[in-house]
Each structure stands twice: as structure tokens, then as C-alpha cells.
Amino acid sequence: MLKSQLITTNLSDKPRWVWLLLAGLVGGALFPYGWLADVSPTFERGLEWVFRSDAAHVVGHLFIFGLLATAVLLLFPGLRKRPFPFYALILTLGLAQEALQLISFKHHFFSSGELFDLAVDLCSATAVFLLFRKK
């Protein structure tokens, strides 16, 4: 019953590339880039160039979670009218991302920085959610 409420299209009708794209987006969002920067000086230089300011870091979160939210709402159109499961999924992805960063390279407890990142993630998802609700 819950499945029919959340998903209004047949998931098996989705092409394989759609699922691969979603898996790539989720993997890209969850990957601990800071860990890779710790083990690769070349990657670290590139990462420092891309995220040379806090504003660039925020834009990165907005972009990644905007893409994730768009993919989720395109694949699961039933979530467009059900904000709680949508936000639960986005929050779970955001928490997973922050947890992987804390475990892999930050090595500290959850702090205000991670809370700020989660707020940015949810703001991006909200903008996408509201755009889809207007359709």
C-alpha cells in the first residue's frame, strides 16, 4: 500500500541508465573527497582550487543536493505530494554524507559546521521540491 502511494510509475519501466545515473549521483554525493585529498596531494590541490572559499563549498552542497532532489522527484513522482518521505530521504543522504566525512578524514564529533551543511542541503532540496509542486 505504501509503495503505491509513493511511486506512481512502474519502476521497471525506467531505463537502466537512469538508475546508473542516480547511483552515480548518490555515490558522488556520499564520497569523502577530503579523504582522497589526504592521500593524494594532486587531488588535494585540485580540491583546494575548486573549494577555495566557504561560498564555493556552499554552492557545491546546493548543486549536489539540488541534483539529488531532482533525480528523486523525477524517479518517484509520488513524493511530489508527500514531503515527509522526501525530506526523510534527503536528510538521510545528508547525514550519511556528513558521517562518512567525519569517519574518513575529519575525525571529530558532529559540530555546527556539519549542521550548517545539512541546512544547506535541505534548503536546496526545498527549492527543488517547491518547483516540482508548482507543476
N, C-alpha and C positions, 0 to 999 in steps of 0.2 A: 504494500500500500504506500509506504513512504517513497519507494522507488518511483512509482507512477506520479507522485506529487512533485518530485524534484526534477525528473527527467521527462520531458515531453516528446523527445525524439528517440528513435531506436539507435542505441549506441553502436550496434554492429554495422549500421549503415555508414558510419564515419570512416573515411579512408585511413589507411594505416599511417600516412604521412602526418595526418592531423594529430594522432596520438604520439607519434615520434616528436613532433614539434612541441606538444605540451610537455612531454617528458624532458626535452631539451631545455625548455623554459624553466621548469621546476629544478632540474639539475643545475642550471646556470644560476638560479637564484639562491640555491642552497650551498653551492660550492664555497668552501672557505678560502677565498683568494688571498687573504692575509697569510695563511699557512704556506701557500705556494710562494708568496713573496719572501717568506722566511727561508725557504730552501733554495730559491733561485734569485740571485742578485739581478739578473737581467729582467726577470718578471717584476721584481721589486721596483726597478727604475721605471718601467712602463706603468705600473700601478700608481706610483707617486706622480707621474706626469698626468695621468688621466684624472686622478683624485687629488689634485694639488690644493684643494680648498674644501672647507666644510660644505660650501654651497654645491660643489661638484658631487660630493658624497650624497647630499640630499636629492639632487637631480637623478643620480643613479638609482636610489631607492624608489623614487617616484616612477621612473621609467620601467624598472623591472617589475614592480608590483602593479603598475598600470597594464603592462603586457599580460601578466598572470591573470589579473581580474578579467581582462577582455577575453582571454582564451577560455577561462572557466565559464563565463556567461554565454559565450558562443557555443561551447560544447554542451552546457547544461542550461538551456533556456528557462527551465522551470525555476531556477534560482533567481531569476529577474524579479519575481514576485515574492520571494522568500528571503528576506535579508538575513535572518538569523543563521541559517546554514551557510550562506555565502560568506558572511563575516567570520563565522567559526572556522571555515576552511582557510580564508586569507590569514586570520590570526594564527592558526596552526602553522601555516607555512612561514610566517614571520618569526614565530617563536622557534621553529626548527632552524631557521637561518641563523638567528642570534645564538642559539645554543651551540650549533656547530662551530661558530666563530669563537665562542668562549672556550669550548673544549679544545679546539685545534690550535689556536695561537694566542688568544688574548689572555687566557689563564687568570681570570678574575671572576668574581661573582657578578650577577646581573646588576647593572647600575643605571643611572639616569641616561647615559648615552644609548644603551640598548632600548630603553623605554621610548626615547625620542625617535629612534629608528622605527620602532613598531608604530608609533603615532603617524609618522610619515607614510609608512606602508598602508595604514588604514585610511589615511586621507586620499591617497592615490586610488585605492580601491573604491572609496566612496564616490569620487568624481566619476569613475567608470560606471559604477552602479547607477548613479543618477542619470548619466547619459543613456544607458540602456533602458531605464524606466520610462524615459520620455518617448521611446519608440513605440 
